[in-house]
Amino acid sequence: SRARGAPRPPCARRPWAPLAPPVSRRAMRAVGATTSVVKAKSSTLTFSSVSMAAETTATTSAVAASTTAATSWTASEQEDKAMQMMILQAQRSKRRIRVGITGGLSSLAFLLGGLYFLVVLARFHAYTEDICQTDWQNHVQQAVYEIILWARLIFWSLAPLADDIWFPRVVLLVDSVIAIVSASLFDGMVYKLDFGPHLAYLNEIVPIAFYIVALIFTLSSLWAACGREATVVQDRMWKTIIIFVLVHMPVKVLIATELTIECGAASPAWQEVAAQVGALVFVSRKRWRTILQGKLAGMLDSHYSHRSAASIAGLIGNCGWKAILSEAKANFRCIRLKDLSAEDLADNAPRPDLFQRTFPARLQECDAFISHSWHDDAEAKWEALQEWRFRFTLANGREPTVWFDKCCIDQGNIVASLRCLPIFLAGCKRLVVFAGSSYWQRLWCILELFTFVHMHRSTQHVEFVYVCRRGAEEHDADVIDGGFLRFDVADCQCSRHEDKAKILNIISAAFGDLREFNRSLLLSFRAATAVAARNSSASADSEADFDSDSSASEEGISAIVAHLGRQPRQPRGLTC
């Protein structure tokens, strides 16, 4: 309706009309390029941010993993260091005992030998003046001289430790040389003695007899030295001494008889015969020799810790700490109790398939070392084991891992596994003793208990569980207690005789007298039972508090019981 030629009002523009002046195509392309660059930069920034976040996450994970690995490595290094210190201490203690006892008795023997040599020279000089010296003073002097002679021989023969194979050979070699030299000296001096016209034949017979005695002793010494084990060499060494006394005694009896007839009174030479009889009785009694050696060892080294450590070193043998520790870590395995059945504990027959159920473990990762006797009732032991498993699962919320001999010992490499036994015991957190009626009669069980107490230097981690048959609880408990009260390591048994001889030699080498080991072990057992009694009391108090707590969940206990597949029974503790 506007007039022709009138200007269009600003508000009347068409909706589609551009609000800006027209832009050329070149400008549009420039704007599009700029927009693409901005978008690309934005995408790059976004990707960079995501990449930085991913790198940060990866770095954090790597740091956490490195920290965990470093912590694990540090813990492993500390465990290795502790094991190294224990092994080195045991080996040092064994060397100290060897030097103290062997060196002390050897020094005493040489001192007595030198004293006897001087006395013989003085005594021989007196006999050259008068062969018939029969007063009581000469009898006493001759008795003292003979005591010195045989004391030297006995102390010299007691110097080697029970597991020593080389020093007994040295003893035999030195004594053979002494026997030959003594025969030669007597051959050169016997012509100075005036036996009288009736005893002139002694000047010819006695030197030959002494040469024969020296030859027999030397041949017996060679026979004894050819033994391949320490027990064989030492046993033959004492038999050689017995042979020497038996061969030497007739010569002394002949001389004493002829001198008594010649002088008309008892000759002091009979004191030599009496000393030889006493020496023969003593060296024929192994228990007497062991007691004397133990007493002398106690005088020379009275430290209990040294003896205990030396027994550990005896088990390890002559291996270096690096080799034995590496071998133990490579062979240390555990098994979960849930993977065992009652049939697996029915006997001790080798089962290679059980070894396949075990898994490698680091030292100190195993919850318990199971110490038990295969001669106890299998059903009662299985029930006691399940009771302990139930208590452990209830307290820790998981299945226990244990070292069990039938499973964790590689049947193809038993020697290496037994050599690493001290390390295996130290690598377990606690020792659980399932003591049945035969436990105190099994030597390996006793050795496990003693070794664990020493390696951990404490009895706080030893737990005793009585193994009693259903319906015979009181009887079995009395048998177990009686076995403990009458315990003697010499009466313990092993499945193989050579194992018993080896273990007793290790104990004898460390303690000298087996009775010292008996006392040490019984003290450890009393301490362990006292700790267990306190723990049982504390457990009873905690169970009473748990029962009185209204927030206790019976569903959790039922779940554990269902998981174990059995009904809980009252824990036996230290009594059946």
C-alpha positions in Angstrom: 0.0 0.0 0.0 3.1 2.2 0.1 3.5 4.6 -2.8 5.7 3.7 -5.6 9.3 4.8 -5.0 8.9 5.1 -1.2 11.7 3.6 0.9 11.1 0.2 2.5 11.0 0.4 6.3 13.8 -1.4 8.2 11.3 -3.7 10.0 9.7 -4.8 6.8 12.6 -6.8 5.5 11.9 -10.4 4.5 12.6 -13.0 7.1 15.0 -14.8 4.8 17.0 -11.6 4.1 20.6 -11.7 5.3 21.4 -9.7 8.4 25.0 -9.0 7.2 26.4 -7.9 4.0 27.1 -10.6 1.5 30.5 -12.4 1.9 32.5 -13.7 -1.0 33.3 -17.4 -1.6 37.0 -16.9 -0.8 36.1 -15.4 2.5 33.8 -18.4 3.2 36.5 -20.8 2.4 38.9 -19.0 4.8 36.3 -19.1 7.5 35.8 -22.8 7.0 39.5 -23.5 7.1 39.8 -21.5 10.3 36.9 -23.4 11.8 38.5 -26.8 10.9 41.8 -25.7 12.5 40.0 -24.7 15.7 38.1 -28.0 15.8 41.3 -29.9 15.2 43.1 -28.1 18.0 40.2 -28.7 20.3 40.3 -32.4 19.4 44.0 -32.4 20.0 43.6 -30.8 23.3 40.9 -33.2 24.3 43.1 -36.2 23.2 46.1 -34.8 25.0 44.0 -34.4 28.2 42.8 -38.0 27.9 46.4 -39.2 27.2 47.7 -37.3 30.2 45.0 -38.8 32.4 45.8 -42.3 31.1 49.5 -41.7 31.6 48.8 -40.4 35.1 46.8 -43.5 35.9 49.4 -45.8 34.4 52.1 -44.0 36.4 50.1 -44.3 39.6 49.6 -48.0 39.0 53.2 -48.5 38.1 54.3 -46.7 41.3 51.9 -48.7 43.4 53.1 -51.9 41.8 56.7 -50.8 42.3 56.0 -50.0 45.9 54.3 -53.4 46.4 57.2 -55.1 44.7 59.7 -53.1 46.7 57.9 -53.9 49.9 57.7 -57.6 49.0 61.4 -57.6 48.0 62.3 -55.9 51.2 60.4 -58.4 53.3 61.9 -61.3 51.4 65.4 -59.7 51.9 64.7 -59.4 55.6 63.6 -63.0 55.8 66.7 -64.2 53.9 68.8 -62.1 56.2 67.2 -63.6 59.3 67.6 -67.1 57.9 71.2 -66.4 57.0 71.9 -65.2 60.5 70.4 -68.3 62.1 72.3 -70.6 59.8 75.6 -68.8 60.3 75.0 -68.7 64.1 74.3 -72.4 64.1 77.5 -73.2 62.1 79.6 -70.9 64.3 78.2 -72.5 67.4 79.1 -75.9 66.0 82.6 -74.8 65.2 82.9 -73.3 68.7 81.8 -76.5 70.4 84.1 -78.5 68.2 87.1 -76.3 68.9 86.2 -76.1 72.6 85.5 -79.8 73.3 87.9 -81.4 70.8 90.7 -78.9 71.4 90.2 -79.0 75.2 90.3 -82.7 75.5 93.2 -83.0 73.1 95.2 -80.5 75.1 94.4 -82.4 78.3 95.4 -85.7 76.7 98.7 -84.3 75.5 99.4 -82.8 78.9 98.8 -86.1 80.6 100.9 -87.9 78.0 103.8 -85.6 78.6 103.5 -86.0 82.3 103.4 -89.8 82.0 106.5 -89.8 79.8 108.4 -87.9 82.4 107.1 -90.1 85.2 108.0 -93.3 83.3 111.6 -92.1 82.8 111.9 -91.5 86.5 110.3 -94.8 87.4 112.5 -96.7 85.0 115.6 -95.2 86.5 114.4 -96.3 90.0 113.8 -99.9 88.7 117.3 -100.1 87.2 118.6 -99.8 90.8 116.2 -102.3 92.4 113.6 -104.3 90.6 112.0 -105.5 93.8 110.3 -102.3 95.2 107.2 -103.7 96.8 106.4 -101.3 99.6 103.0 -99.6 99.6 104.4 -96.2 98.5 105.5 -97.8 95.2 102.1 -99.5 94.8 100.4 -96.1 95.2 102.8 -94.4 92.8 102.4 -97.1 90.2 98.6 -96.9 90.5 98.7 -93.1 89.9 101.0 -93.5 86.9 98.7 -96.0 85.3 95.6 -93.8 86.0 97.4 -91.0 84.2 98.3 -93.3 81.2 94.7 -94.6 80.7 93.2 -91.2 81.4 95.3 -89.8 78.6 94.1 -92.5 76.2 90.4 -92.2 77.2 90.4 -88.3 77.0 92.2 -88.5 73.7 89.6 -90.9 72.3 86.7 -88.8 73.7 87.9 -85.7 71.9 86.1 -86.3 68.6 82.5 -85.3 68.5 79.9 -87.9 67.6 79.6 -86.7 63.9 83.3 -86.3 63.4 85.0 -88.7 61.0 88.4 -87.2 60.5 89.6 -86.6 64.0 89.1 -90.3 65.1 91.5 -91.2 62.3 94.0 -88.7 63.7 93.6 -90.2 67.1 94.3 -93.7 65.7 97.3 -92.5 63.7 98.9 -90.8 66.7 98.2 -93.7 69.0 99.8 -96.2 66.5 102.9 -94.0 66.3 103.0 -93.9 70.1 102.7 -97.7 70.3 105.5 -98.3 67.9 107.8 -95.7 69.5 107.1 -97.1 73.0 107.9 -100.6 71.9 111.2 -99.3 70.4 112.1 -97.4 73.6 111.3 -100.4 75.8 113.4 -102.6 73.5 116.4 -100.3 74.0 115.9 -99.9 77.8 114.8 -103.4 78.9 118.4 -104.7 79.0 119.2 -102.2 81.8 116.8 -104.0 84.0 118.2 -106.7 86.3 115.5 -109.4 86.3 117.8 -111.9 87.9 119.0 -115.3 86.6 115.6 -116.9 86.7 113.9 -114.1 84.7 116.6 -113.5 82.1 114.2 -114.8 79.4 112.1 -111.7 79.9 114.8 -109.6 78.3 114.1 -111.5 75.1 110.4 -112.1 75.2 109.0 -108.8 76.5 110.4 -106.6 73.7 109.0 -109.0 71.1 105.7 -109.1 72.8 105.5 -105.3 72.8 106.3 -105.2 69.1 103.5 -107.7 68.4 101.1 -105.6 70.5 102.1 -102.4 68.5 101.6 -104.2 65.2 98.2 -105.5 66.2 97.1 -102.1 67.3 98.4 -100.5 64.1 96.5 -103.0 61.9 93.3 -102.5 64.0 93.7 -98.7 63.6 93.9 -99.1 59.8 90.8 -101.2 59.9 89.0 -98.6 61.9 90.1 -95.7 59.8 88.7 -97.3 56.6 85.1 -96.7 57.8 83.0 -94.5 55.6 80.8 -93.0 58.3 81.6 -91.3 61.5 79.6 -93.8 63.6 81.5 -96.7 62.0 84.9 -95.1 62.5 84.3 -94.2 66.1 82.8 -97.6 66.9 85.8 -99.3 65.4 88.1 -96.9 67.3 86.8 -98.1 70.6 87.0 -101.7 69.5 90.6 -101.1 68.6 91.3 -99.9 72.1 89.6 -102.9 73.6 91.7 -105.2 71.4 94.8 -103.3 72.5 94.0 -103.8 76.2 93.2 -107.5 75.7 96.4 -108.2 73.8 98.6 -106.1 76.2 97.1 -107.5 79.4 98.7 -111.0 79.2 102.2 -109.4 78.9 101.6 -107.3 82.0 100.2 -110.4 83.9 103.3 -112.4 83.0 105.7 -109.6 84.2 103.7 -109.1 87.4 103.6 -112.8 88.2 107.3 -113.4 87.6 108.3 -110.3 89.6 106.1 -111.4 92.5 107.7 -114.8 92.5 111.2 -113.3 92.2 110.7 -110.7 95.0 108.6 -112.8 97.3 105.9 -110.1 97.6 103.1 -108.6 95.5 104.8 -106.5 92.8 103.6 -102.9 91.9 103.2 -104.3 88.4 99.8 -105.7 89.5 98.6 -102.1 89.6 99.2 -101.9 85.9 97.0 -105.0 85.5 94.3 -103.5 87.7 94.3 -100.2 85.7 94.0 -102.2 82.5 91.0 -104.1 83.8 89.3 -100.8 84.9 90.0 -99.3 81.5 88.6 -102.4 79.7 85.4 -102.2 81.7 85.0 -98.5 81.0 85.7 -98.5 77.2 83.3 -101.4 76.8 80.4 -99.4 78.2 79.1 -97.0 75.5 76.7 -95.3 78.0 79.5 -94.6 80.4 81.6 -93.0 77.7 78.7 -90.9 76.6 78.0 -89.7 80.1 81.7 -88.8 80.7 81.9 -87.0 77.3 78.7 -85.0 78.2 80.1 -84.0 81.6 83.4 -82.9 80.0 81.6 -81.1 77.2 79.4 -79.3 79.8 82.6 -78.1 81.7 84.2 -76.9 78.4 81.1 -75.2 76.9 78.1 -74.8 79.2 76.0 -72.5 76.9 72.7 -74.2 76.1 72.2 -71.9 73.1 75.5 -73.0 71.5 74.5 -76.7 71.9 71.1 -76.1 70.4 72.5 -74.2 67.5 75.1 -76.9 66.9 72.4 -79.5 66.6 70.7 -77.4 63.9 74.0 -77.1 62.1 74.3 -80.9 62.3 71.0 -81.3 60.5 72.0 -78.9 57.7 75.4 -80.5 57.3 78.4 -78.9 55.6 76.4 -76.9 53.1 76.9 -73.1 52.9 74.1 -70.8 54.0 73.5 -69.6 50.4 73.2 -73.1 49.0 71.0 -74.5 51.8 68.7 -71.4 51.8 68.3 -71.4 48.0 67.5 -75.2 48.1 65.0 -74.7 50.9 63.2 -71.9 49.1 63.0 -73.9 46.0 61.5 -76.9 47.8 59.3 -75.2 50.3 55.7 -76.1 49.6 52.3 -76.0 51.4 48.9 -77.6 51.1 45.5 -76.5 52.1 43.8 -78.7 54.7 40.6 -78.7 52.6 42.5 -80.6 49.9 43.2 -83.6 52.3 40.9 -86.4 53.1 40.8 -89.0 55.9 42.0 -91.6 53.4 45.2 -89.6 52.8 46.1 -89.9 56.5 45.3 -93.5 56.8 49.0 -94.6 56.5 52.4 -93.3 55.6 52.7 -95.1 52.3 54.3 -92.8 49.7 51.7 -91.0 47.6 53.3 -89.0 44.7 49.8 -87.7 43.8 49.6 -85.8 47.1 52.7 -83.8 46.1 50.8 -82.5 43.1 48.2 -81.0 45.4 50.8 -78.8 47.0 51.8 -75.4 45.8 55.1 -73.4 46.1 55.1 -70.9 49.0 57.5 -68.3 50.3 59.0 -68.7 53.8 56.7 -67.4 56.5 53.6 -67.7 54.3 52.7 -71.2 55.7 50.3 -71.0 58.6 51.5 -74.1 60.5 53.9 -77.0 60.5 52.1 -80.2 61.3 54.1 -82.5 63.7 52.5 -85.9 64.2 53.2 -89.6 64.5 52.1 -92.0 61.9 51.8 -94.7 64.6 48.8 -92.9 66.3 45.2 -93.7 65.6 44.4 -92.3 62.1 40.7 -91.6 62.8 41.4 -89.8 66.1 44.2 -87.8 64.4 41.9 -86.8 61.5 39.2 -85.6 64.0 41.8 -83.6 65.9 43.1 -82.1 62.7 39.6 -81.1 61.7 38.9 -79.5 65.0 42.1 -77.4 64.7 41.1 -76.5 61.1 37.6 -75.4 62.3 39.1 -73.1 65.0 41.6 -71.6 62.6 38.9 -70.9 60.0 36.6 -69.5 62.6 39.4 -67.1 63.8 40.8 -66.1 60.5 38.0 -66.5 58.0 40.0 -68.7 55.6 41.4 -72.1 55.2 44.8 -72.8 56.8 47.8 -73.7 54.7 50.1 -76.2 56.3 53.3 -78.2 55.8 52.5 -81.8 56.0 55.3 -84.4 55.6 53.5 -86.9 53.4 52.5 -84.2 50.9 55.2 -81.6 51.0 58.3 -83.9 50.9 59.3 -84.7 47.3 59.5 -88.5 47.4 62.1 -88.3 44.6 64.4 -86.1 46.6 63.9 -87.0 50.2 67.5 -86.3 51.3 67.3 -82.7 50.2 64.0 -82.2 51.8 65.2 -83.5 55.2 68.4 -81.5 55.0 66.2 -78.4 54.6 64.0 -79.3 57.5 65.2 -76.6 59.9 64.5 -73.9 57.2 61.0 -75.4 56.6 60.3 -75.2 60.3 61.5 -71.7 60.5 59.4 -70.8 57.4 56.1 -71.7 59.2 54.4 -69.3 61.5 53.6 -71.9 64.1 54.1 -75.5 65.0 51.0 -77.6 65.8 51.9 -80.8 67.7 49.2 -83.5 67.4 50.5 -85.6 70.3 49.1 -89.1 70.4 50.1 -92.1 72.5 53.2 -92.8 70.4 54.3 -89.2 69.8 57.0 -89.1 72.5 58.5 -92.4 71.1 59.1 -91.1 67.6 62.5 -89.5 67.1 61.6 -87.4 64.1 58.7 -85.8 66.0 61.0 -84.9 68.9 63.5 -83.4 66.5 60.9 -81.3 64.8 59.7 -79.9 68.2 63.2 -79.1 69.4 64.3 -77.5 66.1 61.2 -75.3 65.8 61.7 -74.0 69.4 65.3 -73.2 68.7 64.8 -71.6 65.2 62.0 -69.4 66.5 63.7 -68.8 69.9 60.4 -69.0 71.6 57.7 -71.5 72.6 54.8 -69.0 72.1 54.2 -70.3 68.6 53.9 -74.0 69.6 50.4 -75.4 70.0 49.7 -78.8 71.5 46.6 -80.9 70.5 46.0 -84.2 72.1 45.0 -87.1 69.8 42.6 -89.3 71.7 40.3 -92.1 70.5 36.6 -91.8 71.1 35.6 -93.6 74.2 39.2 -93.9 75.4 40.0 -90.3 76.1 41.1 -90.7 79.7 43.3 -93.7 79.0 45.0 -92.1 76.0 45.6 -88.9 77.9 47.3 -90.9 80.7 49.4 -92.7 78.1 50.5 -89.4 76.5 51.3 -87.8 79.9 53.2 -90.9 81.0 55.2 -90.9 77.8 56.2 -87.3 78.4 57.2 -88.0 82.0 59.3 -91.1 81.0 60.7 -89.4 77.9 64.3 -90.5 76.9 65.6 -89.7 73.5 67.7 -92.9 73.5 64.5 -94.9 73.6 62.9 -93.2 70.6 62.5 -95.1 67.4 62.7 -94.4 63.7 61.4 -96.3 60.7 65.0 -96.7 59.5 67.8 -97.6 61.9 70.3 -95.5 60.0 68.1 -92.4 60.6 68.1 -93.0 64.3 71.9 -93.4 64.4 72.3 -90.2 62.4 70.0 -88.1 64.6 71.4 -89.4 67.9 74.9 -88.6 66.6 73.8 -85.1 65.8 72.3 -84.7 69.3 75.3 -86.2 70.9 77.7 -84.0 69.0 75.9 -80.9 70.2 75.0 -81.9 73.8 77.5 -84.6 74.5 75.2 -86.4 76.9 71.7 -87.4 75.7 70.3 -86.7 79.2 71.2 -83.0 78.7 69.0 -83.0 75.5 66.2 -84.7 77.5 66.3 -81.9 80.1 66.4 -79.2 77.4 63.4 -80.6 75.5 61.3 -81.2 78.6 61.9 -77.6 79.7 60.8 -76.4 76.2 57.6 -78.6 76.4 56.7 -77.2 79.9 57.1 -73.7 78.6 55.0 -74.4 75.5 52.2 -76.0 77.5 52.2 -73.1 79.9 51.8 -70.7 76.9 49.1 -72.9 75.4 47.3 -73.0 78.8 47.3 -69.2 78.9 46.1 -69.0 75.3 43.4 -71.5 76.0 42.3 -69.4 79.0 42.3 -66.3 76.8 40.3 -68.1 74.1 37.8 -69.2 76.7 37.4 -65.6 77.9 37.0 -64.3 74.4 34.4 -67.0 73.6 32.5 -66.0 76.6 32.6 -62.4 75.5 31.5 -63.5 72.0 28.6 -65.5 73.4 27.5 -62.5 75.5 27.7 -60.1 72.6 24.2 -59.7 71.1 25.6 -58.6 67.8 27.4 -61.9 67.1 26.3 -63.4 63.9 25.3 -67.0 64.1 24.8 -67.1 60.4 28.6 -66.5 59.9 29.4 -69.5 62.1 26.9 -71.6 60.4 28.4 -70.7 57.0 31.8 -71.7 58.2 30.5 -75.0 59.5 28.7 -75.7 56.3 31.9 -74.8 54.4 33.9 -77.3 56.5 31.2 -79.9 56.0 31.1 -81.0 59.6 29.6 -80.2 62.9 31.8 -78.3 65.4 33.0 -80.1 68.5 34.3 -78.8 71.7 38.0 -78.0 71.3 40.2 -80.4 73.3 43.0 -77.9 74.0 45.6 -79.5 76.3 43.3 -82.3 77.5 41.3 -84.9 75.7 
